[in-house]
């Protein structure tokens, strides 16, 4: 941070960090309508926003990026489902990054830092070199080790230069019918048909292989990228993409 301790009037050296138990308690209170719980969750996770924003600027930390990151944090808090076995930070970081990326895309006056772009381009070049040498797609860990760069820096850099995904982009297309990303997003309101749809989904998922279930869990519940999933499972990103699309197709047909 180049010794900077204040941003948006906040002394960053005094930011509080919530424990997992404190977060769980506050999320429960927020569900029960406690008006102060949301504010405590926001103030208790500002350091998470700070850590993400720092990766987008290697100079003085811009106030506007921090404010945009806070918007991503608030969206994550409002949409987080603590019933799933997922850490809040795992869920929140991609949303904070996504909000910052959209802001950078729409505001030409601010760009992703040169160091981050350089890291991303080096990672892409090293990926091609390793793929030619190994005869397969390298994992994030292999790229990071080859460049002697922390794995998290590689992931964030590649996310920063990636093009935003449209909700109307096809997730699967078999030449007769397309499954759009929008089709996978729904406002889960309390309706009489909700439990029927949930039973249908459970039945459809139960027909998948264990590897397909693992891929969908990592991708849609833990928010991991296809490259991260490929590293964890031990197959190529292309195989992850093919298995994911096939699983989604069968789920759609079942439902």
C-alpha positions as CSV (number, residue, x, y, z in Angstrom):
1,X,0.0,0.0,0.0
2,X,3.1,2.3,-0.1
3,X,2.5,3.1,3.6
4,X,-0.9,4.4,3.0
5,X,-3.2,3.8,6.0
6,X,-6.3,5.8,5.1
7,X,-8.8,5.2,2.2
8,X,-12.2,6.8,1.9
9,X,-11.6,8.2,5.4
10,X,-11.1,4.8,6.9
11,X,-7.9,4.0,8.8
12,X,-7.0,0.6,7.3
13,X,-4.6,-0.3,10.1
14,X,-7.6,-0.5,12.5
15,X,-9.9,-2.6,10.4
16,X,-11.5,-5.4,12.3
17,X,-11.5,-9.0,11.0
18,X,-14.4,-11.2,11.9
19,X,-13.9,-14.9,12.8
20,X,-15.9,-17.5,11.0
21,X,-18.1,-18.0,14.1
22,X,-18.8,-14.2,14.3
23,X,-19.7,-14.2,10.6
24,X,-22.1,-17.1,11.1
25,X,-23.7,-15.4,14.1
26,X,-24.2,-12.2,12.2
27,X,-25.7,-13.9,9.1
28,X,-28.2,-15.6,11.4
29,X,-29.1,-12.3,13.0
30,X,-29.4,-10.7,9.6
31,X,-31.9,-13.4,8.6
32,X,-33.9,-12.6,11.7
33,X,-34.1,-9.0,10.7
34,X,-31.4,-7.4,12.9
35,X,-30.7,-4.0,11.2
36,X,-27.2,-3.8,12.7
37,X,-26.0,-7.2,11.6
38,X,-25.5,-6.3,7.9
39,X,-23.4,-3.2,8.8
40,X,-21.2,-5.3,11.1
41,X,-20.7,-7.8,8.3
42,X,-19.7,-5.0,5.9
43,X,-17.3,-3.3,8.4
44,X,-15.9,-6.7,9.4
45,X,-15.0,-7.6,5.8
46,X,-13.5,-4.4,4.6
47,X,-10.0,-5.9,4.9
48,X,-11.1,-8.5,2.4
49,X,-12.0,-5.8,-0.1
50,X,-8.7,-4.0,0.6
51,X,-6.7,-7.2,-0.2
52,X,-8.5,-7.6,-3.5
53,X,-8.2,-3.9,-4.5
54,X,-4.5,-3.9,-3.8
55,X,-3.9,-6.5,-6.5
56,X,-5.4,-4.1,-9.1
57,X,-3.1,-1.2,-8.4
58,X,0.6,-1.2,-7.6
59,X,0.6,2.5,-6.8
60,X,-1.5,4.7,-4.5
61,X,-4.7,2.8,-3.7
62,X,-7.5,4.6,-5.5
63,X,-10.6,5.4,-3.4
64,X,-13.0,4.7,-6.2
65,X,-11.8,1.1,-6.6
66,X,-12.2,0.5,-2.9
67,X,-15.8,1.9,-3.0
68,X,-16.6,-0.3,-6.0
69,X,-15.2,-3.3,-4.2
70,X,-17.4,-2.5,-1.2
71,X,-20.4,-2.7,-3.6
72,X,-19.3,-6.2,-4.6
73,X,-19.0,-7.0,-0.9
74,X,-22.5,-5.8,-0.1
75,X,-23.9,-7.9,-3.0
76,X,-22.1,-10.9,-1.7
77,X,-23.5,-10.4,1.8
78,X,-27.0,-10.0,0.5
79,X,-26.8,-13.1,-1.6
80,X,-24.7,-15.4,0.5
81,X,-26.4,-18.7,1.5
82,X,-24.6,-19.9,4.7
83,X,-26.4,-23.2,4.5
84,X,-23.8,-24.4,2.0
85,X,-20.4,-25.6,3.1
86,X,-18.6,-22.6,1.5
87,X,-16.5,-20.0,3.2
88,X,-17.9,-16.5,2.8
89,X,-14.5,-15.2,1.5
90,X,-14.6,-17.9,-1.2
91,X,-18.0,-16.6,-2.3
92,X,-17.2,-12.9,-1.9
93,X,-13.9,-12.5,-3.6
94,X,-15.1,-13.4,-7.2
95,X,-18.0,-11.0,-6.7
96,X,-15.7,-8.2,-5.6
97,X,-13.4,-8.9,-8.5
98,X,-16.3,-9.0,-10.9
99,X,-17.6,-5.6,-9.7
100,X,-14.1,-4.0,-10.0
101,X,-13.6,-5.5,-13.5
102,X,-17.0,-4.1,-14.7
103,X,-16.0,-0.7,-13.3
104,X,-12.6,-0.8,-15.0
105,X,-14.2,-1.8,-18.3
106,X,-16.7,1.0,-18.2
107,X,-14.3,3.7,-17.0
108,X,-11.5,4.3,-19.4
109,X,-9.7,6.6,-17.0
110,X,-8.7,3.7,-14.8
111,X,-6.9,0.6,-16.1
112,X,-5.7,-2.6,-14.6
113,X,-2.2,-2.0,-13.3
114,X,0.6,-2.8,-15.7
115,X,2.2,-5.3,-13.3
116,X,-1.1,-7.3,-13.2
117,X,-1.4,-7.3,-17.0
118,X,2.3,-8.3,-17.2
119,X,1.6,-11.2,-14.8
120,X,-1.4,-12.3,-16.8
121,X,0.4,-12.2,-20.1
122,X,3.4,-14.0,-18.7
123,X,1.1,-16.7,-17.3
124,X,-0.6,-17.2,-20.7
125,X,2.7,-17.4,-22.5
126,X,4.0,-19.9,-19.9
127,X,0.8,-21.9,-20.2
128,X,1.5,-22.3,-24.0
129,X,5.1,-23.3,-23.4
130,X,4.3,-25.8,-20.7
131,X,1.5,-27.3,-22.8
132,X,3.9,-27.9,-25.7
133,X,6.5,-29.4,-23.4
134,X,4.1,-31.6,-21.3
135,X,1.7,-32.5,-24.1
136,X,-1.2,-31.5,-21.9
137,X,-2.8,-28.4,-20.4
138,X,-0.8,-27.3,-17.4
139,X,-2.4,-26.6,-14.0
140,X,-2.4,-23.2,-12.3
141,X,0.1,-24.6,-9.7
142,X,2.5,-25.6,-12.5
143,X,2.3,-22.2,-14.2
144,X,2.8,-20.5,-10.8
145,X,5.8,-22.7,-9.9
146,X,7.4,-22.2,-13.3
147,X,7.1,-18.4,-13.0
148,X,7.9,-18.4,-9.3
149,X,4.8,-16.4,-8.7
150,X,2.2,-17.0,-6.0
151,X,-0.8,-19.0,-7.2
152,X,-3.3,-16.4,-6.0
153,X,-1.5,-13.7,-8.0
154,X,-1.9,-15.8,-11.2
155,X,-5.6,-16.5,-10.6
156,X,-6.4,-12.8,-9.9
157,X,-4.3,-11.5,-12.8
158,X,-6.1,-13.9,-15.3
159,X,-9.5,-12.9,-13.9
160,X,-8.6,-9.2,-14.2
161,X,-8.0,-9.4,-18.0
162,X,-10.8,-11.8,-18.8
163,X,-13.8,-10.4,-20.7
164,X,-17.0,-10.2,-18.8
165,X,-19.5,-13.0,-19.5
166,X,-22.9,-12.1,-20.7
167,X,-25.9,-13.7,-19.0
168,X,-27.2,-14.5,-22.5
169,X,-24.0,-16.4,-23.5
170,X,-24.8,-20.0,-24.2
171,X,-23.4,-22.4,-21.6
172,X,-24.3,-25.3,-23.9
173,X,-25.5,-25.6,-27.5
174,X,-26.4,-28.8,-29.3
175,X,-27.5,-27.1,-32.6
176,X,-31.1,-27.5,-31.7
177,X,-31.5,-25.9,-28.3
178,X,-29.2,-23.6,-26.2
179,X,-28.7,-23.5,-22.5
180,X,-27.9,-19.9,-21.5
181,X,-26.2,-18.8,-18.3
182,X,-29.4,-16.8,-17.5
183,X,-31.2,-20.2,-17.4
184,X,-29.1,-21.2,-14.4
185,X,-30.0,-18.1,-12.4
186,X,-33.3,-17.9,-10.6
187,X,-34.8,-15.9,-7.8
188,X,-35.7,-18.7,-5.4
189,X,-38.9,-17.3,-4.0
190,X,-41.2,-19.3,-1.7
191,X,-43.7,-20.8,-4.2
192,X,-45.7,-24.0,-4.1
193,X,-43.6,-25.4,-7.0
194,X,-40.3,-24.7,-5.4
195,X,-40.1,-28.0,-3.6
196,X,-41.1,-29.9,-6.7
197,X,-38.4,-28.3,-8.7
198,X,-35.8,-29.0,-6.0
199,X,-36.8,-32.7,-6.0
200,X,-36.5,-32.8,-9.7
201,X,-33.1,-31.2,-9.6
202,X,-31.9,-33.6,-6.9
203,X,-33.1,-36.6,-8.9
204,X,-31.4,-35.3,-12.1
205,X,-28.1,-34.7,-10.2
206,X,-28.2,-38.1,-8.6
207,X,-27.9,-39.6,-12.1
208,X,-24.5,-38.0,-12.7
209,X,-21.2,-39.7,-12.2
210,X,-19.2,-38.8,-9.1
211,X,-16.7,-36.9,-11.2
212,X,-19.5,-34.8,-12.7
213,X,-21.0,-34.1,-9.3
214,X,-17.6,-33.0,-8.0
215,X,-17.1,-30.7,-11.0
216,X,-20.5,-29.0,-10.6
217,X,-20.0,-28.7,-6.9
218,X,-16.6,-27.0,-7.3
219,X,-17.8,-24.7,-10.1
220,X,-21.2,-23.6,-8.9
221,X,-21.1,-24.0,-5.1
222,X,-17.5,-23.1,-4.4
223,X,-17.1,-20.7,-7.3
224,X,-13.9,-22.1,-8.7
225,X,-12.7,-21.5,-12.3
226,X,-12.3,-24.4,-14.7
227,X,-8.5,-24.2,-14.4
228,X,-8.8,-24.5,-10.6
229,X,-11.1,-27.5,-11.0
230,X,-8.8,-29.2,-13.4
231,X,-5.9,-28.8,-11.0
232,X,-7.9,-30.2,-8.1
233,X,-9.3,-33.2,-10.0
234,X,-6.2,-33.9,-12.1
235,X,-7.7,-33.5,-15.6
236,X,-7.3,-30.9,-18.3
237,X,-9.4,-27.7,-18.5
238,X,-10.9,-28.9,-21.8
239,X,-12.1,-32.2,-20.1
240,X,-13.6,-30.2,-17.3
241,X,-15.5,-28.0,-19.8
242,X,-16.7,-31.0,-21.7
243,X,-17.9,-32.9,-18.6
244,X,-19.5,-29.7,-17.2
245,X,-21.5,-29.0,-20.4
246,X,-22.5,-32.7,-20.7
247,X,-23.7,-32.8,-17.1
248,X,-25.7,-29.6,-17.5
249,X,-27.3,-30.9,-20.7
250,X,-28.5,-34.1,-19.0
251,X,-29.8,-32.2,-16.0
252,X,-31.8,-29.9,-18.3
253,X,-33.3,-32.9,-20.2
254,X,-34.2,-34.6,-16.9
255,X,-35.9,-31.5,-15.5
